[in-house]
Amino acid sequence: MSIRIPLIVTVILAGAMLGLSLWAWPLLPAHTPIVTHWDFNGRPNGYMGKTMALLFGPVGAILLSSLFALFPRIEPRKINLASSAKFYRAVWIGSLCVLMVAHGVIVATALHHALNVGGVLMSTVAGLFIVLGNYLGKTRSNFFAGVRTPWTLSSEYSWEHTHRLAGRLFMATGAATIAALIVYPSKIAIFVLLAMTTLTAVVAIVMSYIYWSRDPARYTGRLVQ
């Protein structure tokens, strides 16, 4: 599976984050804690020192991409992962985009720019859910990407049907979260995202077993006499 495009995107986004950090560096006091985390109400509840906060984004992008680059090399079902390349690249690049937006929010708030932190981050994550949901139903069974339960991994039928369903639920979760952001405060949108993500996980797990039980070709581990 070619990883050339995600690696190029990694260089671009990590470089952009590093450039933003270098630009902001002289504008921020040396010993002032920088907010890097907020609670459900948008109140700061986590801080880092200047160096850690400004390097977290670019360094995190490199480490994250290193893991994504490694997984295809150790995946037992390499052909299936290659068949799921669009989804894998979407997860990779989408994760980097979320990290870049988070890095931008951290720098912007450190420079005292007024932002709806919850709204920006939630809309980014919701957009990622919609993108991933679009590709999820086209994946093939593998050990690193997708809904990996004992039943999907032992039945192609269960994998295919579970991921088609999960893909629709992912897109619905993203759309509902964006709708909540438009109509209600971001605090409500967070609960919508968490509730629907939990529901999606539960439904996907339960349905993966049901689909597995309907597959006459499923692997059960029983010896054939």
C-alpha angles and dihedrals in degrees: 000000000000114000095176096111096050090047091053090048089049092055091048097046096040089048091050092050092047090049091051090050093049090050093049095042099087091041094061126072114250099237103031114117113238121219111243102162137041133193127234090278093053094253117140113254104157132054140183134190118262096261096047094044095050095044097042094085101047094037091045090052091053094047093045092049091048089059093047090049091050099049097070089055094056099033109120091210098051095158092053092047089051088053087054092050096122092055093043092051091046091054091046098047093037091054090051091050091052089049091050093051090048090050091050091050092050093051093043094051091045087057089050097249112156110244137165090234095183093048094049095047095041094050090050093051091045090052089051090052090054093049094047092046089056091058101033096084091056096059128109126219114286138142101245110044130044138015100333111190127147088257099050091046092053098042128049088197091056092045094051097046095040092052094047089054094042090049091057091046091050091053091046090051092052093046093047091049092052090047090051090051090054097046104029138030117280090255089069091046090056091056090047090053094046094044095048093043090053091046091049091052093048094046092047093051094047094044092047088062093045092049090046091052089054094052112096090193094054120132111243101166093240117136115243111235 
